[in-house]
Amino acid sequence: MIPEEKLEAIVSRHQQLEEQMATVDGGSDKFVAISREYAELTPVVAAVKELQGQIHEVQDLADLIADPDGDAEMREMATEEFGDANVKLEAMEHAMTLQLLPKDAADSRNAILEVRAGTGGEEAGLFAAELFRMYQRYAESRKWKFEPLTFAEKEQGGIKEAQALISGPGVFARMKFESGVHRVQRVPETESSGRIHTSAATVAVLPEAMEVDVQIEDKDLRIDVYRASGPGGQSVNTTDSAVRITHLETGIVVTQQDEKSQHKNRAKAMKVLLARLYERQRAEADAERAAARKGQVGSGDRSERVRTYNFPQGRVTDHRIGLTVHKLSQILEGPGLDELIDALTEDDQASQLAALDGESK
């Protein structure tokens, strides 16, 4: 049973956040952080109050049953109701336990999606483009905003790499399991012998960072501007609007050239750089947790093979949880991704519950 003091602490924290929201500048990052936590706790508090009501109901029934001086008919009625009430209580406590599992601090954030062609030549570029479209359709199905940041095409078709900012409630919580190597098996249109080719694309999903998350000074950066170019080096701009930002300490390099304005390109590049630095900080701080979860849903490392899309058999296999579904077309259309993401989320929750049980023994 969840301790009553833990439930009361949740209600108290929710009230505290409500009071803070009334005193903090509404346009500040602090207000954004407080309001996000408040919004996350609101449904939890509602569930806490329902659970507390059910606990009291079960206790009242137990008291009626145990009262030797009580009305016999009332005791019989209470005995009949006690079983169902207790089953309902157990279900509510399990649901509450899942809600109270340690949350990734970034779960409520927007996400920056990065898709890159991997091994496999032309096919890899085409597959990378399909994945990018899949995530765009998935975002649309969930009413999220999908804003492309970069889109570098290959001469033969497909893409070398593409980035997008996905905005909406709980984006990172849903998208974070997509990081890793995605592999495709199919017969290319140019393959006359019908031989199946295997190629790959890498996906990275990074939580959007706010300026308060990462401290960067001008001296930490080298910013180069140059003339943007299209596929094959053809000039698409006659001004030095493309921007390359290098973070000197880590060596992380971000380029942006899709906008005609140098100012806009710089702003987009900084957004991506902040996200990469924030994720680097998270990875370092959560190294122990990531190692513990690697055997479950994976570490999120881009070098890890996470999923295979087999076109001849119309199936998709997620290797982290051994799940195979024969719904390739629905998944590539976007909404079908929910089945895989739901399974990965449930597996992650199960592993956390197992870890809690292990700690309590």
C-alpha positions in Angstrom: 0.0 0.0 0.0 1.2 3.5 -0.8 1.9 5.4 2.4 -0.7 8.1 3.2 2.1 10.6 3.9 3.4 10.1 0.3 -0.1 10.9 -1.1 -0.4 13.9 1.1 3.0 15.2 0.0 1.8 15.1 -3.6 -1.2 17.2 -2.8 0.9 19.6 -0.7 3.4 20.0 -3.6 0.6 20.8 -6.0 -0.7 23.5 -3.7 2.8 24.9 -3.3 3.3 25.2 -7.1 0.0 26.9 -7.5 1.1 29.5 -5.0 4.4 30.0 -6.7 2.8 30.5 -10.1 1.0 33.6 -8.6 4.3 35.2 -7.6 6.7 34.3 -10.4 7.1 36.4 -13.6 4.8 34.8 -16.2 7.3 35.2 -19.0 10.3 33.6 -17.3 11.9 30.2 -17.7 11.2 29.6 -14.0 7.4 30.1 -14.6 7.5 27.7 -17.5 9.2 25.0 -15.4 6.8 25.6 -12.5 3.7 25.5 -14.7 4.9 22.3 -16.4 5.3 20.5 -13.1 1.9 21.8 -11.9 0.3 20.5 -15.1 2.0 17.2 -14.7 0.8 16.9 -11.1 -2.8 18.0 -11.7 -4.1 14.6 -13.0 -2.0 12.8 -10.3 -3.6 14.8 -7.5 -7.0 14.0 -9.0 -6.1 10.3 -8.9 -4.7 10.6 -5.3 -8.1 12.0 -4.1 -9.9 9.1 -5.8 -7.6 6.6 -4.3 -7.9 8.2 -0.8 -11.7 7.9 -1.2 -11.5 4.2 -2.1 -9.1 3.6 0.8 -11.7 5.1 3.2 -14.5 3.1 1.6 -12.6 -0.2 2.0 -11.8 0.7 5.6 -15.4 1.6 6.4 -16.5 -1.8 5.0 -13.9 -3.6 7.0 -15.1 -1.8 10.2 -18.7 -2.8 9.5 -17.7 -6.5 9.0 -15.5 -6.5 12.2 -18.2 -4.9 14.4 -19.8 -7.7 16.4 -22.6 -5.4 17.6 -23.5 -4.2 14.2 -26.6 -5.0 12.2 -26.3 -8.5 10.7 -27.8 -7.5 7.4 -25.4 -4.6 7.2 -22.5 -6.9 7.9 -23.6 -9.3 5.2 -24.0 -6.5 2.7 -20.6 -5.1 3.6 -19.0 -8.5 3.2 -20.5 -8.8 -0.3 -19.2 -5.4 -1.3 -15.8 -5.8 0.3 -14.3 -8.1 -2.3 -15.1 -5.9 -5.3 -14.0 -2.7 -3.4 -10.7 -4.3 -2.5 -10.1 -5.4 -6.1 -10.8 -1.9 -7.3 -8.5 -0.5 -4.6 -5.6 -2.8 -5.7 -6.1 -1.7 -9.4 -6.1 2.0 -8.3 -3.0 1.5 -6.2 -1.2 -0.2 -9.2 -2.2 2.7 -11.5 -1.0 5.2 -8.9 2.3 3.3 -8.5 2.9 3.7 -12.2 2.2 7.4 -12.0 4.6 7.8 -9.1 7.5 6.0 -10.8 10.6 8.3 -11.2 10.0 10.5 -14.2 12.6 11.6 -16.7 13.0 15.3 -16.0 12.8 15.9 -19.7 9.6 13.9 -20.4 7.3 16.9 -20.7 9.6 18.8 -23.1 9.5 19.3 -26.8 12.1 17.3 -28.8 14.6 17.8 -31.5 14.5 15.0 -34.0 17.6 14.1 -36.1 17.6 11.5 -38.9 20.7 10.6 -40.9 21.3 8.2 -43.7 23.6 5.4 -42.6 25.1 2.4 -44.4 23.5 1.3 -47.6 24.2 4.1 -50.2 21.2 5.4 -52.1 18.7 3.1 -50.3 19.8 4.5 -46.9 19.0 8.0 -48.0 15.6 7.0 -49.3 14.9 5.1 -46.0 16.0 8.1 -43.9 13.6 10.3 -45.9 10.8 7.8 -45.2 11.5 7.8 -41.5 11.5 11.6 -41.4 8.1 11.6 -43.1 6.9 8.8 -40.7 7.7 11.0 -37.7 6.1 14.0 -39.3 2.8 12.0 -39.8 3.0 10.7 -36.3 3.4 14.2 -34.9 0.4 15.3 -37.0 -1.7 12.4 -35.7 -1.0 13.6 -32.1 -1.7 17.2 -32.9 1.9 18.2 -32.3 3.7 20.9 -34.3 6.4 19.6 -36.6 8.9 22.3 -37.6 11.7 21.2 -40.0 15.1 22.8 -39.1 17.4 21.3 -41.7 16.8 19.1 -44.7 19.9 18.1 -46.7 19.0 16.1 -49.8 21.1 13.6 -51.7 21.7 14.0 -55.4 20.2 10.5 -56.1 17.1 11.2 -53.9 16.4 10.8 -50.3 18.3 12.7 -47.6 21.7 12.8 -46.0 20.3 14.3 -42.8 17.3 16.2 -41.5 16.3 17.8 -38.3 13.0 19.0 -36.9 11.6 20.6 -33.7 8.5 18.7 -32.5 6.4 20.7 -30.0 3.5 19.6 -27.9 2.5 18.0 -24.6 4.7 15.1 -23.6 6.6 14.9 -26.9 9.9 13.7 -25.5 8.2 11.1 -23.2 6.7 9.5 -26.4 9.6 10.0 -28.8 12.7 9.2 -26.6 12.7 5.5 -27.4 13.1 6.1 -31.1 16.9 6.9 -30.8 19.2 4.4 -32.3 19.9 2.6 -35.6 16.8 1.7 -37.7 17.4 -1.0 -40.3 15.4 -1.6 -43.5 15.3 -4.8 -45.6 13.8 -4.6 -49.1 14.4 -5.0 -52.8 15.5 -1.7 -54.3 13.7 -0.6 -57.5 17.0 -0.7 -59.3 17.7 -4.3 -58.3 16.8 -6.5 -61.3 17.6 -9.8 -59.6 15.2 -9.3 -56.8 17.8 -9.5 -54.1 17.0 -8.0 -50.7 19.3 -5.2 -49.6 19.8 -4.1 -46.0 20.5 -0.5 -45.2 20.2 1.8 -42.2 19.5 5.2 -40.9 20.3 6.7 -37.5 17.7 8.5 -35.4 18.4 10.8 -32.4 15.7 12.4 -30.2 17.0 15.1 -27.9 14.9 17.1 -25.4 14.7 20.8 -26.3 16.9 22.8 -23.9 16.2 26.1 -22.4 18.9 28.7 -21.8 18.8 28.0 -18.1 19.8 24.4 -18.7 23.1 25.1 -20.3 25.4 27.9 -19.6 27.2 29.1 -22.7 29.4 32.2 -23.1 30.5 33.8 -26.4 34.1 32.7 -25.7 32.9 29.1 -25.7 31.9 29.3 -29.3 33.5 29.7 -32.7 30.9 31.0 -35.3 31.7 30.8 -39.0 29.5 32.1 -41.8 29.6 31.0 -45.4 27.6 30.8 -48.5 24.9 28.2 -48.5 24.9 25.5 -51.2 22.6 22.9 -52.5 23.1 19.2 -53.5 26.3 18.8 -55.5 27.7 22.2 -54.3 25.4 24.3 -56.5 25.0 27.8 -55.1 21.6 28.5 -53.7 22.5 31.8 -52.0 24.6 34.8 -52.9 25.2 36.0 -49.4 27.0 34.5 -46.4 23.8 33.3 -44.7 24.9 29.8 -43.7 26.1 29.4 -40.1 28.5 26.9 -38.5 28.8 26.9 -34.7 31.5 25.0 -32.9 31.4 24.5 -29.2 35.1 24.6 -28.4 35.2 22.5 -25.2 33.2 19.5 -26.6 34.0 19.9 -30.3 30.3 19.7 -31.1 29.6 21.3 -34.5 26.2 22.4 -35.7 25.5 23.9 -39.2 22.4 25.5 -40.5 21.8 26.9 -44.0 18.1 26.4 -44.8 17.0 29.9 -44.1 18.0 32.9 -46.3 18.6 35.0 -43.1 21.9 34.5 -41.2 20.1 35.6 -38.0 17.5 32.8 -38.4 20.1 30.2 -39.3 22.1 31.2 -36.2 19.0 30.9 -34.0 18.2 27.4 -35.3 21.8 26.3 -34.9 21.9 27.5 -31.3 18.7 25.6 -30.5 20.2 22.4 -31.8 23.5 23.0 -30.0 21.7 23.7 -26.7 19.8 20.4 -27.1 23.0 18.4 -27.8 24.9 19.9 -24.9 21.9 19.4 -22.6 21.6 15.7 -23.7 25.4 15.4 -23.1 24.9 16.7 -19.5 22.0 14.3 -19.0 23.9 11.3 -20.3 26.8 12.1 -17.9 24.5 12.6 -14.9 22.4 9.5 -15.7 25.2 7.1 -16.7 24.4 4.7 -13.9 20.6 4.7 -14.7 21.3 4.3 -18.4 23.5 1.3 -17.8 20.7 -0.3 -15.7 18.1 0.3 -18.4 20.3 -0.8 -21.3 19.1 -4.3 -21.1 15.5 -3.2 -21.2 14.5 -0.5 -23.7 18.1 0.4 -24.5 20.4 3.3 -23.7 19.2 5.5 -26.6 22.6 5.4 -28.1 22.6 6.1 -31.8 25.0 3.2 -32.4 22.4 0.7 -31.0 20.3 -1.2 -33.5 16.7 -0.8 -32.3 14.3 -1.7 -35.1 14.1 -3.5 -38.4 11.6 -2.8 -41.1 11.2 -5.8 -43.4 9.3 -4.9 -46.6 8.9 -8.3 -48.2 7.2 -9.7 -45.1 5.4 -6.4 -44.1 6.8 -6.6 -40.6 8.5 -4.4 -38.1 10.6 -5.8 -35.2 11.7 -3.9 -32.2 14.8 -5.7 -31.0 14.9 -4.2 -27.5 11.7 -6.0 -26.4 11.5 -8.7 -29.0 8.2 -7.4 -30.4 7.3 -8.1 -34.0 4.1 -6.6 -35.6 2.9 -7.2 -39.2 1.8 -3.6 -39.7 4.6 -2.0 -41.7 2.4 0.3 -43.8 0.4 1.6 -40.7 3.7 2.3 -38.9 5.2 4.2 -41.8 2.0 6.2 -42.1 2.7 7.4 -38.5 -0.2 6.5 -36.2 0.8 2.8 -36.2 3.9 3.9 -34.2 1.7 4.1 -31.1 1.6 0.3 -30.7 5.4 0.1 -30.6 5.9 3.2 -28.3 3.2 1.9 -25.9 4.9 -1.5 -25.6 8.3 0.2 -25.0 6.8 2.5 -22.4 5.1 -0.5 -20.6 8.4 -2.4 -20.7 10.2 0.5 -19.2 7.6 0.8 -16.4 7.8 -2.9 -15.7 11.6 -2.7 -15.4 11.3 0.2 -13.0 8.7 -1.7 -10.9 11.0 -4.7 -10.8 13.8 -2.5 -9.6 11.7 -1.0 -6.9 10.6 -4.5 -5.7 14.3 -5.5 -5.6 15.2 -2.5 -3.5 12.4 -3.2 -1.0 13.5 -6.8 -0.4 
